[in-house]
Amino acid sequence: MPPETAPPRPTTGGPTPSATAEAASSAEAASSAEASKRHSHTIVTKELAHRTTETDVFPARWVRISGTRFRFTAHWPAAHPFFGPVDGRHQDPMVVGETLRQASMVLAHAEFGAPADTHFVMWDLTVQVDPSALLLADAAEPVEFDVVCSEVRRRGRGLHSMRTTMEFHRAGRLVARGTGSTGCTSPRAYRRLRAGRLDAPDTPVPLLPGISPQTAGRTRAEDVVLAPADRPGVWHLRVDTGHPVLFPRPNDHVPGMVLFEAARQAATAASGLHPFLPITMTAGFTRYAELHSPCRIETEILDERPGEVTVRVSGRQDGEPVFTAALTAARPARVRSLS
């Protein structure tokens, strides 16, 4: 799919004859940000980001710095139907992971030759966030993030897999870092891999009753992805294939970001922290989560460092592991009584 290209920015002309050697040296040491100004940007479309509505696309444009380095501009909205604020001060940290996921697919298509009908799977995802820099008050500021692509494996002229590592800044402040490994599968190979499962979207998935939105750290019942189970700290995955953000199009399995959100909600419910503001989130995915088999979500709370709580989350289906995750958040400081 050919990317759309924005008009080049106007230039201010070359150096004057009186330019000093020091200025020339500074030009040679220009940062990647300065280098990006010398190139036209490419616009991110909803098709490249695998979304169906423009409001769900967070990366806005990018420029190539080198064959494996890119600089993006993104917008994290103050309000969104799903990735909305978690309280009166903070934006949703999950927007970082979603932006990383979208940017990885954009680059796979537009820069590394993955055809438009490629099927993607994210094998692992790690995000580190500074919640104090993820403020609603700064939502109008664009987010700049640098991407380094590594572990690039080719399949002919196309892409087999790669790792993307990103660093996010807003208003000159570091907000987050993240990395993820993405695999690409052709439609033909995907049909072989998913034989017998491709008609899964044709069978309705029963919608389980969800836990309370407050317990899950959500404001709307329709955004809850956990259902009660048989004991504390354990839930069942609640799959709503009609959710416009989590299931933007028919799918024969549960998307990985739904599992990532389930881990966040499970960590919130298990820890009792409201809001649960993760400073580190990691996840690894071992197999597809099927739509029509119960998926059990289990948690374990660890107090590994003073002032922090870590929740390990695992998902199992049909007796097999589906994913594991670990989310760490700071415990709120206790306020001493003056009485």
BELJO-V6524 format. One record per backbone hydrogen bond with DSSP energy under -1.0 kcal/mol. NH is the residue of the N-H (numbers start at 1). CO is the residue of the C=O. Records with the same first field share a line. If there is no record, write none. Layout:
# BELJO-V6524
NH: CO  CO
This chain:
# BELJO-V6524
6: 41
19: 16
24: 20
25: 21
26: 22
27: 23
28: 24
29: 25
30: 27
35: 31
36: 32
38: 35
39: 36
42: 62
43: 4
44: 60
49: 45
51: 46
56: 53
57: 54
60: 73
61: 73
62: 42
63: 71
65: 69
66: 69
70: 147
71: 63
72: 145
73: 61
74: 143
75: 58
84: 82
86: 90
91: 134
95: 92
96: 93
98: 94
99: 95
100: 96
101: 97
102: 98
103: 99
104: 100
105: 101
106: 102
107: 103
108: 104
109: 105
110: 106
111: 107
112: 107
114: 108
118: 115
119: 185
121: 183
123: 181
125: 283
126: 179
127: 281
128: 177
129: 279
130: 175
133: 130
134: 131
136: 89
138: 135
139: 136
141: 138
143: 74
144: 169
145: 72
146: 167
147: 70
148: 165
149: 68
150: 163
153: 161
155: 158
158: 155
160: 153
161: 153
162: 182
163: 150
164: 180
165: 148
166: 178
167: 146
168: 176
169: 144
170: 173
173: 170
175: 168
176: 168
177: 128
178: 166
179: 126
180: 164
181: 124
182: 162
183: 121
184: 160
185: 119
190: 186
191: 187
192: 188
193: 189
194: 190
197: 194
200: 197
202: 199
203: 200
211: 226
216: 212
218: 213
223: 220
224: 221
227: 236
234: 231
235: 297
236: 227
237: 295
238: 225
243: 240
247: 243
254: 289
259: 255
260: 256
261: 257
262: 258
263: 259
264: 260
265: 261
266: 262
267: 263
268: 264
269: 265
270: 266
271: 267
272: 268
279: 328
280: 328
281: 127
282: 326
283: 125
284: 324
285: 123
286: 322
287: 322
296: 316
297: 235
298: 314
299: 233
300: 312
302: 310
308: 305
309: 329
310: 302
311: 327
312: 300
313: 325
314: 298
315: 323
316: 296
317: 320
320: 317
322: 315
323: 315
324: 284
325: 313
326: 282
327: 311
328: 280
329: 309
331: 307
